[in-house]
Amino acid sequence: MRSTDDGLPGLTATPIGRLRVVAFVEGCSYLLLLGVAMPLKYWAGFPLAVRIVGALHGGLFILFCMALAGAMVGTRWSWWRAGGVFLSALIPFGTFVVDGSLRREDESRRLAASERDSSWTA
């Protein structure tokens, strides 16, 4: 099956695609918080790093929750499906693990939509 990801503009055309982009950035900020800012605070005595990165990560996490709500409504996900994606954001590297299933679901939904659209024109 051919990939339907046409770069960032194509990726953000669907609710799942937007969620994937936000989840990636939020996941990176989480790793930055845990892997860089926290050690700087506790080992180097530099608590400002946690304040800055923590605030950035907090804002991105709120954006992630908003994107998740949009994907849940836009795709009619169950509470269980949305809850699983939410829990992935609480685990380091979790959003990167879930991204594969989100990508496959987004591609299958795009393919189904393009087949529906082509049946109307035929």
N, C-alpha and C positions, 0 to 999 in steps of 0.2 A: 504494500500500500504506500502510496506517495505521501510524504509529509505535507501537511497543509500550513505549517508555520512559514509565513512569508516575512520574517523579521518582526520587529517590535510593533509596527502598525497593524499587521495582520494578527499578531498574537493578542493584542488588546481589543480586538473586535468582538470578543465574546466574554460573557461573565467569567467563565473558567479561565480564559486567557488573562484577563485582568487580575484575577486571583493569583494565578501562577507568577506573574510579574511582581506583585506586591509581596507574595510569600517568599520569593527569592531574596528580595531586598531586606525583608524583615528577618529572614533566616541568617543572612550575612551580618546584620546588625546584632543579632543575638550572639553569634559566634565571636564578633568583635568585643561585645560586652564581656562575655565569659573568658575569652582567650587573651585579650589584651588589656581592657580597662580594669578588670578585677585584679589581675596580677600586678598591674601598676599601682593600684590602691594599696594592696596588702604587702607587696614585696618591696615596692619602691617608695611607699609613703606619698603617693600622688592621688588623692581622692577626687580631684577635679576631673580626672579621666572618666570615672564612673558617673559623675554628675552629667557630663556632656553626652557620653555615649548612651547612658541610661535614659536621658530625656529623648534623644533621637530614637532609640529603640522603642520607648513607650509610645511615641507618636506613630511610629511605623506599625506597632502592634494594634493600635486603634484603627489605623488604615486597613490592616489585614482583616480585622473583625468586620469592618464595613464591606470590604470586598467579598468576604465569606458570606455575609448576609445577602449581598447582591447575587452571588452565585447560587446560593440556596434558593432564593426566590426565582431567579431567572431559569434555573434548571429543574426546579421542583424537587430538590434533594430532600431526603428524609432527615429527621433530626439526628438519626444515627450516623448518616454519611457526613453531615456537617459537623457533628461532634467529633468524629474521627479526624477530620481535617483540622479542627480547632486544637485537639489534643496534640497533633503533630507539631504545632507551633510552640508547645511547651517543652518539647524534648529537643536538645541540641541535635542538629542535622535532620530533624524530623520532617521539616518542610521539603527538604531535598529528596527524601525517600518517597514522600507522597506525590511529588511532582510527576513521576513517571505515570502513575495511574491517572492523574489529572490530565496529563498530555494525551494519553490514549482515549480518555473519555471525550475530551474536547475534539480530537480528530474524528472520532466516530460520530459525534453530533454534527460536526461540520459536513462530513461526508453524507450523512442522512439528509441534512438540509439541502445540500447541493443536488442530491438525487430527487428530492421533492420538487425543487425549483426546476430541474430539467424536465420532469414529467409534465409540468404545466406548460412548457413551451413546445413540447413534442406533439 
